[in-house]
Amino acid sequence: MISTMLLAYKEEENLRVLIPKIKEQLDSLGEEYEIVVIDTKEPTDNTKGACEELGASYYNQEEPGFGGAYRKGISVIKGDKMLALDSDGSHDPKYIPSIYKRFTEGYDIVIGSRYTKGGTTSDAKSSQIMSSILNGVFRLFIGIKAKDLSTNFRMYRADVLKQIDLKCVNYDVLEEILLAMKIKIGKKDFKISEVPISFTKRIYGESKRRLIPFIISYIKTLFRLTAMRIRGK
């Protein structure tokens, strides 16, 4: 069973466009699935109503931040595979079949990647430079051999996800998950792959990321994950 998780913060308009497209792609796979939406602790729009209309399960996060929402999603999913993608429409559901196909070849994580061969991004040049530096530094320090460590378009083994103890509050939870799963599965047995995607601009609304807290959080997490990697060897 595929559990598709969407984290929502003022994304009602985007979800109304996105969920039908996700369902169309999941229907083509011939496997049972669910769509789970994690909203903020205190709702800011009618995301709940949109979920009820579109057949998605709705939950409110309990812990703060992107990381808190991620942990809530992991705790409520029912499938043996978890598919995550952004709820703003920047991740096109048309790539779901290729990610799924690669995953069924025996991988623990498959990433929908902007930076592997064939992938593209519509981010501003400054954002691309920052992302390239971030990915390069984390790749070196945590030892994950993938080009796009900071994207949320992924399919995971849900049984392993449910066993790891995630600490990060912000978007750095995405790098934390990769290292935590590698340690849990074991370096020799861990299998990760990337499928090229085109990352586009959000459909409606504005980005929720704030630069200064984002940078501070990543610096702290880099040191913590480096220590975690050393202990996990």
C-alpha positions, -999 to +999 in steps of 0.1 A: +000+000+000+013+035-009+007+062+017+011+096+001+019+124+026+014+161+020+023+187+045+000+218+043+004+253+056-021+276+038-022+253+008-059+247+003-059+262-032-029+241-043-043+209-028-075+213-048-054+212-080-028+187-068-047+159-051-068+149-083-035+148-102-019+126-076-049+102-075-048+099-113-011+088-112-016+065-082-046+049-099-024+040-128-001+019-106-027-007-097-018-007-060-040+003-030-032+038-017-041+065+007-035+103+007-027+118+040-026+156+046-010+171+077-022+206+084-010+231+110-020+227+146-044+256+143-060+256+108-054+287+088-078+279+059-103+253+048-078+225+040-099+201+061-129+208+038-108+203+007-096+169+020-131+158+028-142+167-007-112+151-024-111+119-004-079+126+016-073+118+052-068+150+073-047+154+105-033+183+125+003+183+135+011+184+172+048+193+173+061+226+157+077+231+123+082+211+091+099+184+111+070+181+135+045+178+107+067+151+091+068+131+123+030+133+125+027+120+090+050+091+096+030+082+127-004+080+110+004+064+076-008+028+070+011+017+039+044-001+036+056+026+012+055+063+019+055+088-009+062+124+001+059+155-022+054+192-017+018+204-014+024+237-033+025+220-068+062+224-073+065+186-076+046+173-106+027+141-099+035+129-134+069+116-120+052+093-094+052+062-117+089+065-125+097+069-088+075+040-079+090+018-106+125+025-094+115+018-058+101-016-066+135-026-080+146-030-044+156+005-031+150+018+004+146+054-007+141+068-042+145+106-046+128+127-073+159+147-081+165+181-096+202+176-098+207+141-113+212+138-150+180+149-168+166+169-138+159+206-139+148+234-115+131+267-120+146+282-088+164+315-090+201+314-097+209+325-061+187+297-047+204+271-070+238+282-058+228+280-021+212+246-027+243+233-045+265+244-016+241+229+010+239+196-008+276+194-014+284+200+023+259+176+036+269+149+011+305+152+023+297+152+060+270+126+063+282+103+035+250+100+015+258+094-022+229+113-038+229+147-056+197+161-042+196+156-005+173+186+003+142+177-018+110+164-003+099+144-034+107+108-022+094+073-017+106+055+015+103+021+031+077+030+057+087+002+082+121+018+086+107+053+088+086+043+117+116+029+136+138+060+135+137+088+161+138+122+143+148+154+161+149+182+136+123+209+137+128+225+102+135+214+066+167+198+077+147+168+088+150+157+052+188+152+055+183+137+090+159+110+076+185+099+050+212+094+075+190+078+101+176+053+076+211+045+064+223+038+100+191+018+108+194-004+077+232-007+078+257+009+055+263-022+033+226-029+028+212+006+024+201+013-012+192+048-024+185+060-060+175+091-078+150+097-107+152+130-126+124+155-122+117+191-132+111+213-102+087+242-109+073+272-091+044+268-067+009+272-081-006+296-056+007+315-025+041+324-013+070+303+001+070+297+038+107+294+042+126+321+061+163+325+052+180+333+085+163+306+107+168+282+077+206+288+077+210+286+115+190+254+117+211+237+089+244+247+106+233+232+139+220+200+122+252+196+102+272+192+134+247+169+150+244+146+120+281+144+116+284+132+152+255+109+146+273+094+115+304+088+136+285+071+164+266+050+138+297+035+122 
